[in-house]
Amino acid sequence: MPRLSSLAFATALALAAVPLAAQAQAAGKVKVGFMLPYTGTFAALGVAIENGFRLHVEEQGGKLGGREVEFVKVDDESDPAKATDNVNKLIKRDNVDVLVGTVHSGVVMAMAKAAKDNNTLLIVPNAGAGAVTGPMCGPNIFRSSFSNWQPAYAMGEVAVKKGYKKAMTITWKYAAGDESVAGFKEAFEKGGGSVMKELNLPFPGVEFQALLTEIAAAKPDVVYTFFAGGGAVKFVKDYAAAGLNKTVPLVGAGFLTDGTLEAQGDAAQGLLTTLHYADGLNTPRDNAFRLAYAKTFKLQPDVYAVQGYDAAQMLAAGMSAVKGDTSKRDALVAAMEKARIDSPRGAFTLSKAHNPVQDIYLRKVEGKENKVAGVAAKALSDPARGCKL
């Protein structure tokens, strides 16, 4: 029998090792890196997103595409200045297969850049910055939440249908506020309405009195707003204290009243907002999710938990298609792109830019709930302006 040359022998070994390496990859754990806020103002949101993601993995027996999941966590502190260093810990130090994050739009921009530079799969479970699925879109970047444009545009359509002709807007002067106001204005003016003036104040200021006085003097038909957290609490209370809630209807993106109703109290009653999730959907899918979440975590789920849960569903669709082999990136991405996500919010698909095409609900504050009052926009797709995919 002829002897193999050393080169031929080495080549044969290498070829034999290829299927073994693929088998080892499919058999080992898939590493998921959470880059979320675990301290500070948005800590509860980060926990809810992680809980939702973990719940779906647990429902799949702790595996995605047949592979066990290893979680690595970094607290992003909602600090854009630390974002690049933090995301590189997960990509270069921990060698994660998938990035999941985050809440803050300023932080997610750095995550998206790093994901593109390193060709790392990124699933965004909250931050609505338009650029993520707009100019920064990429084959490896997906979102399981919303764009700032979506709930705002839907509310613009609602305002037109209610017969409002003149509107004013008020928000913080920062990206999320600017994008939200632009979405509302686009739909409202398309329907024949007119935005009289766009009011804003520096983020995260809460000195609203002068702006409320200006609204009272101008007497618009409606005021559209984008605030969240503590700012939303104070704005809604100040609006009511000024008596404006009795003379000028206030409407907004859903974050105005999400997680804030207890603190807002009577001042929030009757407020209309638009979002891709609501209390009282009362579908079998949502009811099952809410029960499982409450049993597992002893907490009530919210929109952030839903977005985390659906981030895991999106990844599971890709992982199942490639039987856990993350080296088959093109096939994994293609399966995620084509997936129909059976979400608690209602089933959705993904746009070409990888943003959910989803129903936006009209919600009305009743007690401590954002009760569903109808569908404001059916299967609404973000325009993804600037995306070259």
For each residue, the residues with C-beta under 8 A, 3 or more apart:
1:
2:
3:
4: 8 9 12
5: 8 9
6: 9 10
7: 10 11
8: 4 5 11 12
9: 4 5 6 12 13
10: 6 7 13 14
11: 7 8 14 15
12: 4 8 9 15 16
13: 9 10 16 17
14: 10 11 17 18
15: 11 12 18
16: 12 13 19 20
17: 13 14 20 21
18: 14 15 21 22
19: 16 22 23
20: 16 17 23 24
21: 17 18 24 25
22: 18 19 25 26 325 327
23: 19 20 26 27
24: 20 21 27 28
25: 21 22 28 325 326 327
26: 22 23 66 67 323 324 325
27: 23 24 67
28: 24 25 67
29: 67 68 69 70
30: 64 65 67 68 69 70 97 98 319 324 326
31: 69 70 72 94 95 96 97 98
32: 53 69 70 71 72 96 97 98 100 315
33: 71 72 73 74 90 91 94 96 98 99 100 101
34: 46 49 50 53 71 72 73 74 100 101
35: 74 76 86 87 90 99 100 101 102 107 111
36: 45 46 49 50 73 74 75 76 100 101 102 103
37: 40 41 42 43 45 46 75 76 77 78 102 103 104
38: 43 46 47 73 75
39: 43 75 77
40: 37 43 77 78
41: 37 78 229 230
42: 37 45 46 78 103 104 229
43: 37 38 39 40 46 47
44: 47 48 259 304
45: 36 37 42 48 49 103 126 304
46: 34 36 37 38 42 43 49 50 75 102 103
47: 38 43 44 50 51
48: 44 45 51 52 299 301 302 304 305 308
49: 34 36 45 46 52 53 100 103 125 126 304 305 307 308 311
50: 34 36 46 47 53 54 73 308
51: 47 48 54 55 293 296 297 299 301 305 308
52: 48 49 55 56 125 293 301 304 305 306 307 308 309 310 311 312
53: 32 34 49 50 56 57 100 125 308 309 311 312
54: 50 51 57 58 71 312
55: 51 52 58 59 292 293 296 297 305 309 312
56: 52 53 59 60 309 312 313 316
57: 53 54 60 62 63 64 69 312
58: 54 55 61 62 296
59: 55 56 292
60: 56 57 63 64 316
61: 58
62: 57 58 68 69
63: 57 60 66 67 68 69 324
64: 30 57 60 67 69 312 315 316 319 320 324
65: 30 316 318 319 320 321 322 323 324 325
66: 26 63 319 323 324
67: 26 27 28 29 30 63 64 319 324
68: 29 30 62 63
69: 29 30 31 32 57 62 63 64
70: 29 30 31 32
71: 32 33 34 54
72: 31 32 33 34 90 94 96
73: 33 34 36 38 50
74: 33 34 35 36 86 87 89 90
75: 36 37 38 39 46 86
76: 35 36 37 79 82 83 86 101 102 104 107
77: 37 39 40 82 86
78: 37 40 41 42 102 103 104 107
79: 76 82 83 107
80: 83 104 106 107 109 110
81:
82: 76 77 79 85 86
83: 76 79 80 86 87 106 107 109 110 111
84: 87 88 110 113 114
85: 82 88 89
86: 35 74 75 76 77 82 83 89 90
87: 35 74 83 84 90 91 99 101 110 111 114 115
88: 84 85 91 92 93 114
89: 74 85 86 92 93 94
90: 33 35 72 74 86 87 93 94 96 99
91: 33 87 88 94 95 96 99 114 115 118 120
92: 88 89 95 118
93: 88 89 90
94: 31 33 72 89 90 91
95: 31 91 92
96: 31 32 33 72 90 91 99 120
97: 30 31 32 121 326
98: 30 31 32 33 120 121 122 123 315
99: 33 35 87 90 91 96 111 115 120 121 122 123
100: 32 33 34 35 36 49 53 122 123 125 308 311
101: 33 34 35 36 76 87 107 108 111 122 124 125
102: 35 36 37 46 76 78 107 108 111 124 125 126 127
103: 36 37 42 45 46 49 78 107 126 127 304
104: 37 42 76 78 80 107 108 127
105: 108 109 127 128 129 148 175 176
106: 80 83 109 110 175
107: 35 76 78 79 80 83 101 102 103 104 110 111 127
108: 101 102 104 105 111 112 124 127 129 132
109: 80 83 105 106 112 113 129 131 132 136
110: 80 83 84 87 106 107 113 114
111: 35 83 87 99 101 102 107 108 114 115 122 124
112: 108 109 115 116 122 124 131 132 136 138 141
113: 84 109 110 116 117 136
114: 84 87 88 91 110 111 117 118 120
115: 87 91 99 111 112 118 119 120 121 122 138 140 141
116: 112 113 119 136 138 140 141
117: 113 114
118: 91 92 114 115
119: 115 116 140 329
120: 91 96 98 99 114 115 140
121: 97 98 99 115 140 142 315 326 329 332 333
122: 98 99 100 101 111 112 115 140 141 142
123: 98 99 100 142 143 144 311 314 315
124: 101 102 108 111 112 127 132 141 142 143 144 145 311
125: 49 52 53 100 101 102 143 144 145 304 307 308 310 311
126: 45 49 102 103 145 304 307
127: 102 103 104 105 107 108 124 132 145
128: 105 145 146 147 148 150 176 179
129: 105 108 109 132 147 148 175 176 179
130: 133 134 147 148 149 179 382 385
131: 109 112 134 135 136 386
132: 108 109 112 124 127 129 136 137 141 143 147
133: 130 136 137 141 143 147 351 353 354 355 382 384 387
134: 130 131 137 353 384 385 386 387
135: 131 385 386 387
136: 109 112 113 116 131 132 133 141
137: 132 133 134 141 353 354 384 386 387 388 389
138: 112 115 116 141 389
139: 333 389
140: 115 116 119 120 121 122 329 333
141: 112 115 116 122 124 132 133 136 137 138 354
142: 121 122 123 124 314 336 350 354
143: 123 124 125 132 133 146 147 354 355 356
144: 123 124 125 307 308 310 311 313 314 341 356
145: 124 125 126 127 128 276 307 356
146: 128 143 150 151 275 276 355 356 358
147: 128 129 130 132 133 143 150 179 355 382
148: 105 128 129 130 151 152 175 176 179 180 183 226 253
149: 130 152 153 179 180 182 183 186 382 383
150: 128 146 147 153 154 183 276 358 360 377 380 382
151: 146 148 154 155 180 183 253 254 273 274 275 276 360
152: 148 149 155 156 179 180 181 182 183 184 187 224 226 253 274
153: 149 150 156 157 183 184 186 187 377 380
154: 150 151 157 158 187 274 360 362 376 377 380
155: 151 152 158 159 184 187 224 251 252 253 272 273 274 376
156: 152 153 159 160 183 184 185 186 187 188 189 190 191 193 224
157: 153 154 160 161 187 191 376 377
158: 154 155 161 162 251 272 274 362 376
159: 155 156 162 164 167 184 187 188 191 193 222 224 251
160: 156 157 163 164 187 188 191 192 193
161: 157 158 191
162: 158 159 222
163: 160 221
164: 159 160 167 188 193 221 222 249
165: 192 193 194 221
166: 193 194 196 220 221 222
167: 159 164 184 188 193 194 195 196 220 221 222 223 224
168: 195 196 197 198 199 215 218 220 222 223 224
169: 181 184 185 195 197 198 199 223 224 225
170: 198 199 200 208 211 215 223 224 225 235
171: 177 178 180 181 199 200 225 226 227
172: 176 177 200 201 202 203 204 205 226 227 231
173: 177 178 200 201 202 203
174: 177 178 203
175: 105 106 129 148 178 179
176: 105 128 129 148 172 179 180 226
177: 171 172 173 174 180 181 200 203 226
178: 171 173 174 175 181 182
179: 128 129 130 147 148 149 152 175 176 182 183
180: 148 149 151 152 171 176 177 183 184 226 253
181: 152 169 171 177 178 184 185 198 224 226
182: 149 152 178 179 185 186
183: 148 149 150 151 152 153 156 179 180 186 187
184: 152 153 155 156 159 167 169 180 181 187 188 195 224
185: 156 169 181 182 188 189 195 198
186: 149 153 156 182 183 189 190
187: 152 153 154 155 156 157 159 160 183 184 190 191
188: 156 159 160 164 167 184 185 191 193 194 195 224
189: 156 185 186 192 193 194 195
190: 156 186 187
191: 156 157 159 160 161 187 188
192: 160 165 189
193: 156 159 160 164 165 166 167 188 189
194: 165 166 167 188 189
195: 167 168 169 184 185 188 189 198
196: 166 167 168 218 220
197: 168 169 214 218
198: 168 169 170 181 185 195
199: 168 169 170 171 211 214 215
200: 170 171 172 173 177
201: 172 173 205 207 208 211
202: 172 173 205
203: 172 173 174 177
204: 172 230 231
205: 172 201 202 231
206: 230 231 234 235
207: 201 210
208: 170 201 211 212 234 235 238 239
209: 212 213 238 242
210: 207 213 214
211: 170 199 201 208 214 215
212: 208 209 215 216 238 239 242 244
213: 209 210 216 217 242
214: 197 199 210 211 217 218
215: 168 170 199 211 212 218 220 223 244 248
216: 212 213 219 242 244 247 248
217: 213 214
218: 168 196 197 214 215
219: 216 247 248
220: 166 167 168 196 215 223 248
221: 163 164 165 166 167 248 249
222: 159 162 164 166 167 168 248 249 250 251
223: 167 168 169 170 215 220 239 244 248 249 250 251
224: 152 155 156 159 167 168 169 170 181 184 188 251 252
225: 169 170 171 235 250 251 252 253 256
226: 148 152 171 172 176 177 180 181 252 253 255 256
227: 171 172 231 232 235 252 255 256
228: 231 232 255 256 258 260
229: 41 42 232 233 259 260
230: 41 204 206 233 234
231: 172 204 205 206 227 228 234 235
232: 227 228 229 235 236 255 256 257 260 264
233: 229 230 236 237 260 263 264
234: 206 208 230 231 237 238
235: 170 206 208 225 227 231 232 238 239 256
236: 232 233 239 240 250 256 257 260 264 267 268 271
237: 233 234 240 241 264 265 267
238: 208 209 212 234 235 241 242
239: 208 212 223 235 236 242 244 245 250 267
240: 236 237 243 244 245 266 267
241: 237 238 267
242: 209 212 213 216 238 239
243: 240 246 247
244: 212 215 216 223 239 240 247 248 250
245: 239 240 248 250 267
246: 243
247: 216 219 243 244
248: 215 216 219 220 221 222 223 244 245
249: 164 221 222 223 272
250: 222 223 225 236 239 244 245 271
251: 155 158 159 222 223 224 225 271 272 273 274
252: 155 224 225 226 227 255 256 257 271 273
253: 148 151 152 155 180 225 226 256 273 274 275
254: 151 257 258 273 274 275 276 277 278 303 363 370
255: 226 227 228 232 252 258 275
256: 225 226 227 228 232 235 236 252 253 260 271 273
257: 232 236 252 254 260 261 264 268 271 273 363 365 370
258: 228 254 255 275 302 303 370
259: 44 229 302
260: 228 229 232 233 236 256 257 263 264 268
261: 257 264 265 268 365 367 368 369 370
262: 265 368
263: 233 260
264: 232 233 236 237 257 260 261 267 268
265: 237 261 262 268
266: 240 269
267: 236 237 239 240 241 245 264
268: 236 257 260 261 264 265 271 365
269: 266 365 366 367
270: 364 365
271: 236 250 251 252 256 257 268 364 365
272: 155 158 249 251 362 363 364 373
273: 151 155 251 252 253 254 256 257 362 363 365 370
274: 151 152 154 155 158 251 253 254 360 361 362 363 376 377
275: 146 151 253 254 255 258 278 303 360 361 363 370
276: 145 146 150 151 254 303 345 356 358 359 360 361
277: 254 281 302 303 306 344 345 361
278: 254 275 281 361 363 370 371 372
279: 363 369 370 371 372
280: 369 371 372
281: 277 278 286 344 345 346 361 372
282: 286 287
283: 286 287 344 346
284: 287 288
285: 288 289 342 343 344 346
286: 281 282 283 289 290 344 345
287: 282 283 284 290 291
288: 284 285 291 292
289: 285 286 292 293 301 306 309 344
290: 286 287 293 294 300 301 344
291: 287 288 294 295
292: 55 59 288 289 295 296
293: 51 52 55 289 290 296 297 299 300 301 305 309
294: 290 291 297 298 299 300 301
295: 291 292 298
296: 51 55 58 292 293
297: 51 55 293 294
298: 294 295
299: 48 51 293 294
300: 290 293 294
301: 48 51 52 289 290 293 294 305 306 344
302: 48 258 259 277 305 306
303: 254 258 275 276 277 306 307 345
304: 44 45 48 49 52 103 125 126 307 308
305: 48 49 51 52 55 293 301 302 308 309
306: 52 277 289 301 302 303 309 310 343 344 345
307: 49 52 125 126 144 145 303 304 310 311
308: 48 49 50 51 52 53 100 125 144 304 305 311 312
309: 52 53 55 56 289 293 305 306 312 313 343 344
310: 52 125 144 306 307 313 314 341 343 344 345
311: 49 52 53 100 123 124 125 144 307 308 314 315
312: 52 53 54 55 56 57 64 308 309 315 316
313: 56 144 309 310 316 317 339 341 342 343
314: 123 142 144 310 311 317 318 336 339 341 350
315: 32 64 98 121 123 311 312 318 319 336
316: 56 60 64 65 312 313 319 320
317: 313 314 320 321 335 336 339 341
318: 65 314 315 321 322 332 333 335 336 339
319: 30 64 65 66 67 315 316 322 324 326 332
320: 64 65 316 317 323 335
321: 65 317 318 331 332 334 335
322: 65 318 319 325 326 328 331 332 335
323: 26 65 66 320
324: 26 30 63 64 65 66 67 319
325: 22 25 26 65 322 328
326: 25 30 97 121 319 322 329 332
327: 22 25
328: 322 325 331 332
329: 119 121 140 326 332 333
330: 333 334
331: 321 322 328 334 335
332: 121 318 319 321 322 326 328 329 335 336
333: 121 139 140 318 329 330 336 337
334: 321 330 331 337 338
335: 317 318 320 321 322 331 332 338 339
336: 142 314 315 317 318 332 333 339 350 354
337: 333 334 350 354
338: 334 335
339: 313 314 317 318 335 336 349 350
340: 347 348 349
341: 144 310 313 314 317 347 348 349 350 356
342: 285 313 347
343: 285 306 309 310 313 346 347 348 358
344: 277 281 283 285 286 289 290 301 306 309 310
345: 276 277 281 286 303 306 310 348 358 359
346: 281 283 285 343 358 359
347: 340 341 342 343
348: 340 341 343 345 356 357 358 359 379
349: 339 340 341 356 357
350: 142 314 336 337 339 341 354 355 356 357
351: 133 354 355 356 357 381 382 384
352: 384 387 389
353: 133 134 137 382 384 387 389
354: 133 137 141 142 143 336 337 350 351 389
355: 133 143 146 147 350 351 381 382 384
356: 143 144 145 146 276 341 348 349 350 351
357: 348 349 350 351 379 380 381
358: 146 150 276 343 345 346 348 379 380
359: 276 345 346 348 375 377 378 379 380
360: 150 151 154 274 275 276 375 376 377 380
361: 274 275 276 277 278 281 372 373 374 375 376
362: 154 158 272 273 274 372 373 374 375 376
363: 254 257 272 273 274 275 278 279 370 371 372 373
364: 270 271 272 370 371 373
365: 257 261 268 269 270 271 273 369 370 371
366: 269 369 371
367: 261 269
368: 261 262
369: 261 279 280 365 366
370: 254 257 258 261 273 275 278 279 363 364 365
371: 278 279 280 363 364 365 366
372: 278 279 280 281 361 362 363
373: 272 361 362 363 364
374: 361 362
375: 359 360 361 362 378
376: 154 155 157 158 274 360 361 362
377: 150 153 154 157 274 359 360 380
378: 359 375
379: 348 357 358 359
380: 150 153 154 357 358 359 360 377
381: 351 355 357
382: 130 133 147 149 150 351 353 355
383: 149
384: 133 134 137 351 352 353 355 387
385: 130 134 135
386: 131 134 135 137
387: 133 134 135 137 352 353 384
388: 137
389: 137 138 139 352 353 354
